Amino acid sequence: MIGAIIWGIVGGAIVGYLGRLLLPGHQNISALMTVIAGILAATLGGIIATWLGVGETRGIDWIRHIIQLALAMFFVWLATRMTAGRHSQAPRPRTP
């Protein structure tokens, strides 16, 4: 049980950072947000791949990994969009 949780975190971190690397542009999000996006992408991607019948194959599960990377890119993009206003410059005072 603990091993599965640790591998989920490690695998999610790898998937999250690969998704962030493949996503064009600058993503101004924290490492924690990247790992969370990766964990969500790895979990949801595995569920979708199993639902499609390609979750477990004899060799490397390429389709599952592609689904997970695409979801990681989407979740990193979503996290970047959600935190875009928070990382901007300090508000300028209004001029009358």
N, C-alpha and C positions, 0 to 999 in steps of 0.2 A: 504494500500500500504506500509506504513512504517512498519507496523507489520509484513508483509510478508518478507520484507528485513531483519528485525531484527531476525525473526525466521530462515531465510535462513543462516544468519551468525552464529547464535547460533547452529543450527543443523549441519551446515558445520564444525564448530569447533569440535563438538562432534564426528562426523563421521571421521574427519581428525585425531583426537587423538586416536580414537579406531583403525583406520587403522595403525597408527604409532605403537601402542601398540602390535598389532597382527603381524606386520612385524618383522621377526627375524633379529637380528643384531642391530648395533648402527647406528642411523640416525643423522647425523650432519647437521641438517637444523634448521632454525629459527622457532619460533612459528607462525610467519606470514605466512611462506611457508606452514606449516602444516594446518593452517586454510584455506588458498587459495586452497590447494589440497583437503581438505574436502568439501569446497563449490562447487568446480568443480565436485567432485565425487557424491555429493548429487544431484546436478542439473542433471548431465548426467545420473546418475542411475535412477532418477525419470522418465526422458524422455524414457530411454530404457525399464523400467518396464511398462510404459503406452503403449509403442509401442508393447510390448509382451502381453498386456492385463492383467497384474497382478499388475498394479499401484494402483488400488483402490479395496480393498476387504472388506468383512464385519468385519473381525477381524483385527489382527495386520498384516501388509503387510510384512511378513517375506521375501518373495522372493525379493521384492524391497529393503529391508534393506541389504540383503546378496549381491545383486548387488552393492549397494552403498559402502559397506565395501570392497568388492573386488576391486572396482575402487579406493577407497581411498588408499588401500595398494599399488596399481599400481602407483598412482600419487605421493605418498610419496616416493616410490622407485625411480621413475623418477626424482623427485626433488633432492633426495640424489645423484643420479648419475650425474645430471647436475651441482651440486655444489661441487662435490668431489675434483676437482682440486683447488678450491678457498679456501678451509679450510685446506689445507695441510700446512706443515711447510714452512718456508721461503726458497727460493731457495739457494742452496749452490753455492759458487763461483766455477768457472771452474778451474781445475788444468791443467797446460800445460804438 
